[in-house]
């Protein structure tokens, strides 16, 4: 059995200002608060003696590795991201950062916002610009029918509204 893992295809580099702030806040919290706490707990566990049978020491080492891994990822990612804080000239078409209201053939409506891969959150309706739905929507306008290829079959949606501000509740 091999340990080979194919390289991960990097996501798009675009991010909203709110998304960059969340990543920066997470990095700051991990670096200034969480890592020092875990390091202190690790030192205390190491002082207890035999490390090979010390569950607290083993747990803290694992926790520190996970934090360091996340810090490394965030540091690299924050250096590469491109913050998109402008609105496109043609606000009737779908581009990065757009809020889109869709309707399917049965009359069901859904609202999405196209964001970077680091920000997607299905509970908020944020979808990654690398997702099949977002790729199908890009550069389309209100009234256009969009076909989204899915594993369980194609879905057809109509773009009802495009905005670059959150929709107000109907």
Backbone as numpy.savetxt, mean C-alpha at the origin, in Angstrom:
# Nx Ny Nz CAx CAy CAz Cx Cy Cz
15.12 -29.75 -1.80 14.28 -28.58 -1.80 15.16 -27.34 -1.80
14.90 -26.44 -2.68 15.73 -25.26 -2.87 15.18 -24.06 -2.11
16.05 -23.14 -1.78 15.62 -21.90 -1.13 15.43 -20.79 -2.13
15.58 -21.10 -3.40 15.46 -20.07 -4.43 14.05 -19.49 -4.43
14.00 -18.19 -4.47 12.74 -17.49 -4.64 12.93 -16.50 -5.78
12.03 -16.49 -6.74 12.19 -15.55 -7.84 12.13 -14.12 -7.32
12.82 -13.20 -7.97 12.81 -11.81 -7.50 11.41 -11.22 -7.56
11.11 -10.37 -6.59 9.82 -9.71 -6.53 9.83 -8.55 -7.51
8.77 -8.43 -8.27 8.65 -7.32 -9.21 8.31 -6.08 -8.39
9.13 -5.05 -8.46 8.85 -3.87 -7.65 7.57 -3.18 -8.10
6.85 -2.61 -7.14 5.64 -1.87 -7.46 5.98 -0.50 -8.00
4.98 0.21 -8.43 5.18 1.56 -8.94 5.75 2.45 -7.85
6.44 3.49 -8.25 7.11 4.36 -7.29 6.24 5.52 -6.83
5.05 5.65 -7.37 4.22 6.81 -7.06 3.51 6.63 -5.72
3.32 7.76 -5.03 2.67 7.74 -3.73 2.00 9.10 -3.51
0.91 9.12 -2.76 0.25 10.38 -2.42 0.99 11.00 -1.23
0.81 12.30 -0.99 1.45 12.92 0.17 1.04 12.24 1.49
-0.24 11.86 1.62 -0.69 11.16 2.83 0.00 9.81 2.99
0.19 9.11 1.88 0.85 7.82 1.92 2.30 7.95 2.36
2.99 8.97 1.85 4.38 9.18 2.25 4.46 9.53 3.73
3.51 10.34 4.21 3.51 10.70 5.63 3.32 9.46 6.50
2.42 8.55 6.08 2.21 7.32 6.86 3.47 6.46 6.90
4.15 6.33 5.76 5.39 5.54 5.74 6.48 6.21 6.58
6.58 7.52 6.50 7.58 8.25 7.29 7.28 8.13 8.77
6.01 8.24 9.15 5.62 8.09 10.56 5.93 6.69 11.07
5.67 5.67 10.25 5.97 4.30 10.65 7.48 4.12 10.84
8.27 4.64 9.91 9.73 4.55 10.02 10.21 5.23 11.30
9.72 6.43 11.57 10.12 7.17 12.77 9.74 6.42 14.03
8.53 5.88 14.08 8.07 5.12 15.26 8.96 3.89 15.49
9.19 3.13 14.42 10.01 1.93 14.57 11.43 2.27 15.01
12.02 3.33 14.44 13.41 3.66 14.71 13.60 4.31 16.09
12.67 5.18 16.47 12.87 5.94 17.71 12.16 5.37 18.93
11.12 4.57 18.72 10.36 4.06 19.87 10.46 2.54 19.99
10.01 1.84 18.97 9.88 0.38 19.07 11.23 -0.33 19.15
12.17 0.06 18.29 13.47 -0.62 18.28 14.21 -0.44 19.61
14.26 0.77 20.19 14.91 0.90 21.51 14.24 0.07 22.60
12.90 -0.03 22.55 12.19 -0.85 23.54 12.61 -2.31 23.42
12.60 -2.83 22.20 12.94 -4.23 21.97 14.41 -4.49 22.30
15.28 -3.55 21.96 16.70 -3.70 22.27 16.93 -3.77 23.78
16.23 -2.93 24.53 16.35 -2.96 25.99 15.82 -4.28 26.55
14.70 -4.75 26.04 14.14 -6.02 26.50 15.07 -7.18 26.13
15.71 -7.10 24.98 16.66 -8.13 24.55 17.87 -8.14 25.48
18.38 -6.98 25.83 19.52 -6.92 26.74 19.17 -7.49 28.11
17.96 -7.20 28.58 17.52 -7.74 29.87 17.40 -9.26 29.81
16.86 -9.77 28.69 16.71 -11.22 28.54 18.08 -11.88 28.42
19.03 -11.23 27.76 20.37 -11.79 27.60 21.10 -11.86 28.95
20.78 -10.94 29.84 21.44 -10.89 31.14 20.96 -12.01 32.07
19.90 -12.68 31.70 19.34 -13.73 32.56 20.14 -15.03 32.51
21.07 -15.13 31.59 21.90 -16.34 31.58 21.80 -17.10 30.28
21.66 -18.42 30.38 21.70 -19.34 29.24 20.73 -18.89 28.13
21.30 -18.44 27.03 20.49 -17.91 25.94 19.85 -18.99 25.09
20.41 -20.17 25.06 19.88 -21.22 24.19 18.51 -21.72 24.64
18.21 -21.59 25.91 16.91 -22.05 26.42 16.05 -20.90 26.93
16.44 -19.69 26.61 15.73 -18.50 27.10 14.72 -18.06 26.04
13.45 -18.36 26.28 12.39 -18.06 25.30 12.26 -16.56 25.07
12.38 -15.77 26.11 12.28 -14.32 25.98 13.39 -13.78 25.08
14.60 -14.28 25.26 15.74 -13.85 24.44 15.50 -14.23 22.97
15.07 -15.45 22.72 14.81 -15.91 21.35 13.70 -15.08 20.71
12.65 -14.82 21.46 11.53 -14.02 20.93 11.99 -12.61 20.58
12.75 -11.99 21.49 13.20 -10.61 21.26 14.17 -10.51 20.08
15.02 -11.52 19.89 15.91 -11.53 18.74 15.10 -11.58 17.44
14.08 -12.43 17.44 13.22 -12.54 16.26 12.48 -11.22 16.01
11.97 -10.63 17.06 11.25 -9.37 16.95 12.18 -8.26 16.42
13.41 -8.23 16.91 14.37 -7.23 16.46 14.72 -7.43 14.98
14.86 -8.67 14.54 15.12 -8.94 13.13 13.97 -8.43 12.25
12.72 -8.66 12.69 11.56 -8.21 11.93 11.51 -6.68 11.86
11.79 -6.02 12.97 11.79 -4.56 12.99 12.89 -4.02 12.08
14.08 -4.59 12.19 15.19 -4.14 11.35 14.90 -4.35 9.86
14.25 -5.46 9.55 13.88 -5.74 8.17 12.90 -4.68 7.66
11.90 -4.35 8.45 10.90 -3.35 8.06 11.55 -1.97 7.95
12.44 -1.63 8.87 13.13 -0.34 8.82 13.95 -0.24 7.53
14.65 -1.30 7.21 15.46 -1.33 5.98 14.57 -1.15 4.75
13.45 -1.86 4.70 12.52 -1.73 3.59 12.01 -0.29 3.48
11.54 0.28 4.61 10.99 1.63 4.59 12.03 2.66 4.17
13.25 2.52 4.66 14.33 3.45 4.30 14.55 3.43 2.79
14.69 2.24 2.23 14.90 2.12 0.78 13.70 2.63 -0.01
12.52 2.30 0.46 11.30 2.68 -0.26 11.11 4.20 -0.23
11.35 4.82 0.93 11.17 6.27 1.04 12.16 7.04 0.16
13.32 6.45 -0.10 14.29 7.09 -0.99 13.83 7.03 -2.44
13.04 6.02 -2.80 12.66 5.80 -4.19 11.32 6.40 -4.59
10.42 6.63 -3.64 9.06 7.05 -4.01 9.03 8.44 -4.62
8.05 8.64 -5.46 7.81 9.93 -6.09 6.44 10.40 -5.62
6.42 11.50 -4.89 5.16 12.03 -4.36 4.42 12.78 -5.46
3.18 12.38 -5.68 2.33 13.04 -6.67 1.33 13.90 -5.92
1.55 15.21 -5.97 0.67 16.12 -5.23 -0.01 17.14 -6.14
0.04 16.87 -7.44 -0.63 17.76 -8.39 -1.81 17.04 -9.02
-2.73 17.83 -9.51 -3.91 17.31 -10.20 -3.65 17.42 -11.69
-4.02 16.39 -12.47 -3.76 16.48 -13.92 -4.58 17.59 -14.57
-4.12 18.04 -15.73 -4.84 19.09 -16.46 -6.23 18.64 -16.87
-6.34 17.40 -17.34 -7.62 16.85 -17.77 -8.23 16.05 -16.61
-9.08 16.73 -15.83 -9.65 16.09 -14.64 -10.87 15.24 -14.94
-11.21 15.08 -16.21 -12.33 14.22 -16.57 -11.86 12.79 -16.83
-10.54 12.59 -16.89 -9.97 11.27 -17.14 -9.34 10.72 -15.87
-9.21 9.40 -15.83 -8.68 8.71 -14.65 -7.16 8.64 -14.72
-6.53 9.20 -13.69 -5.09 9.11 -13.51 -4.81 8.82 -12.05
-3.54 8.76 -11.69 -3.15 8.48 -10.31 -3.80 9.50 -9.36
-4.33 9.00 -8.26 -4.94 9.86 -7.24 -6.42 10.11 -7.45
-6.99 9.63 -8.54 -8.40 9.90 -8.84 -9.33 9.07 -7.97
-10.46 9.66 -7.66 -11.58 8.95 -7.03 -12.51 8.59 -8.17
-12.94 7.34 -8.22 -13.79 6.87 -9.31 -15.03 6.21 -8.74
-16.17 6.55 -9.29 -17.42 5.87 -8.93 -17.80 5.00 -10.12
-17.96 3.70 -9.87 -18.26 2.72 -10.91 -19.63 2.10 -10.68
-20.21 1.59 -11.76 -21.46 0.84 -11.66 -21.34 -0.40 -12.54
-21.75 -1.54 -11.99 -21.70 -2.77 -12.79 -23.04 -2.96 -13.51
-23.16 -4.04 -14.23 -24.36 -4.32 -15.01 -25.62 -4.50 -14.18
-25.47 -4.87 -12.91 -26.62 -5.07 -12.02 -27.02 -3.80 -11.29
-26.33 -2.70 -11.54 -26.64 -1.44 -10.87 -25.92 -1.25 -9.55
-25.03 -2.16 -9.19 -24.26 -2.00 -7.95 -23.17 -0.96 -8.16
-23.03 -0.07 -7.19 -22.03 0.98 -7.29 -20.88 0.73 -6.34
-19.71 1.19 -6.74 -18.51 1.09 -5.90 -17.67 2.34 -6.14
-16.96 2.74 -5.10 -16.07 3.89 -5.21 -14.65 3.45 -4.88
-13.71 3.91 -5.68 -12.31 3.57 -5.49 -11.46 4.81 -5.65
-10.28 4.75 -5.05 -9.26 5.77 -5.28 -8.01 5.03 -5.74
-7.39 5.53 -6.78 -6.17 4.91 -7.30 -4.97 5.52 -6.58
-4.24 4.65 -5.88 -3.09 5.08 -5.08 -1.89 4.19 -5.40
-0.78 4.46 -4.75 0.42 3.66 -4.95 0.31 2.31 -4.27
1.18 1.36 -4.62 1.10 0.01 -4.06 1.37 -0.04 -2.55
1.99 0.98 -2.00 2.26 1.01 -0.56 1.06 1.50 0.24
0.04 1.99 -0.44 -1.08 2.62 0.24 -2.40 1.87 0.14
-2.47 0.83 -0.68 -3.78 0.24 -0.94 -4.43 -0.23 0.36
-5.74 -0.03 0.43 -6.52 -0.39 1.61 -7.95 -0.62 1.12
-8.33 -1.88 1.01 -9.65 -2.19 0.46 -10.78 -1.68 1.34
-10.54 -1.56 2.65 -11.59 -1.05 3.53 -11.93 0.41 3.21
-10.94 1.18 2.79 -11.15 2.58 2.44 -11.50 2.75 0.96
-11.37 1.68 0.18 -11.61 1.78 -1.25 -10.38 2.22 -2.02
-9.22 2.15 -1.40 -7.97 2.52 -2.07 -7.44 1.29 -2.80
-7.24 1.42 -4.11 -6.70 0.31 -4.89 -5.36 0.73 -5.49
-4.47 -0.23 -5.60 -3.14 0.03 -6.15 -3.23 0.31 -7.64
-2.41 1.23 -8.08 -2.38 1.53 -9.51 -1.87 0.35 -10.32
-1.27 -0.64 -9.65 -0.78 -1.84 -10.32 -1.84 -2.94 -10.40
-3.01 -2.71 -9.80 -4.06 -3.73 -9.79 -4.75 -3.79 -11.16
-5.35 -4.94 -11.48 -6.05 -5.06 -12.77 -7.17 -4.03 -12.94
-7.89 -3.74 -11.86 -8.98 -2.76 -11.96 -8.43 -1.38 -12.31
-7.39 -0.96 -11.59 -6.81 0.37 -11.84 -6.20 0.45 -13.24
-5.54 -0.60 -13.66 -4.95 -0.60 -15.01 -6.02 -0.46 -16.08
-7.17 -1.10 -15.85 -8.26 -1.01 -16.83 -8.88 0.39 -16.82
-8.87 1.07 -15.68 -9.49 2.38 -15.56 -8.62 3.53 -16.07
-7.31 3.36 -16.05 -6.40 4.46 -16.39 -6.70 5.05 -17.76
-6.73 6.37 -17.79 -6.94 7.21 -18.98 -8.35 7.12 -19.55
-9.26 6.50 -18.81 -10.66 6.44 -19.24 -11.40 7.66 -18.70
-12.58 7.93 -19.25 -13.38 9.09 -18.87 -14.75 8.67 -18.36
-15.47 9.63 -17.79 -16.83 9.38 -17.32 -17.68 8.87 -18.49
-18.48 7.86 -18.22 -19.35 7.28 -19.23 -18.74 6.11 -19.98
-17.44 5.92 -19.87 -16.78 4.81 -20.55 -17.11 3.49 -19.87
-17.24 2.44 -20.68 -17.38 1.08 -20.16 -15.98 0.48 -20.10
-15.70 -0.19 -19.00 -14.37 -0.75 -18.76 -14.51 -2.25 -18.51
-13.70 -3.04 -19.19 -13.69 -4.49 -18.98 -12.49 -4.83 -18.10
-12.77 -5.48 -16.98 -11.71 -5.90 -16.06 -11.59 -7.41 -16.14
-10.40 -7.86 -16.48 -10.14 -9.31 -16.57 -9.87 -9.84 -15.16
-10.69 -10.81 -14.75 -10.56 -11.42 -13.42 -10.46 -12.92 -13.56
-9.91 -13.60 -12.55 -9.83 -15.07 -12.63 -11.18 -15.74 -12.79
-12.22 -15.18 -12.17 -13.54 -15.81 -12.29 -14.35 -15.29 -13.47
-13.69 -14.55 -14.35 -14.37 -14.06 -15.55 -14.30 -12.55 -15.66
-14.54 -12.08 -16.85 -14.49 -10.64 -17.09 -15.67 -9.95 -16.43
-15.41 -8.72 -15.98 -16.46 -7.89 -15.39 -16.48 -6.57 -16.16
-17.67 -6.06 -16.41 -17.82 -4.79 -17.13 -18.38 -3.76 -16.16
-17.70 -2.62 -16.10 -18.11 -1.51 -15.25 -18.26 -0.25 -16.10
-19.15 0.64 -15.67 -19.30 1.94 -16.30 -18.79 2.98 -15.33
-17.96 3.89 -15.83 -17.44 4.96 -14.98 -18.54 6.02 -14.86
-19.03 6.21 -13.65 -20.10 7.17 -13.40 -19.54 8.55 -13.14
-18.46 8.61 -12.34 -17.90 9.91 -11.97 -16.41 9.78 -11.70
-15.66 10.82 -12.07 -14.22 10.92 -11.79 -14.01 12.23 -11.06
-13.27 12.17 -9.96 -12.98 13.37 -9.18 -11.58 13.26 -8.60
-11.01 14.39 -8.28 -9.71 14.38 -7.62 -9.83 14.88 -6.19
-11.06 14.86 -5.69 -11.37 15.10 -4.27 -12.31 13.99 -3.83
-12.28 13.63 -2.54 -13.19 12.57 -2.09 -14.65 12.93 -2.39
-15.42 11.91 -2.72 -16.83 12.12 -2.98 -17.55 12.43 -1.68
-18.52 13.30 -1.76 -19.35 13.54 -0.58 -20.42 12.44 -0.55
-20.87 12.07 0.66 -21.90 11.01 0.76 -23.15 11.43 0.02
-23.75 10.46 -0.68 -24.97 10.76 -1.46 -26.19 10.72 -0.60
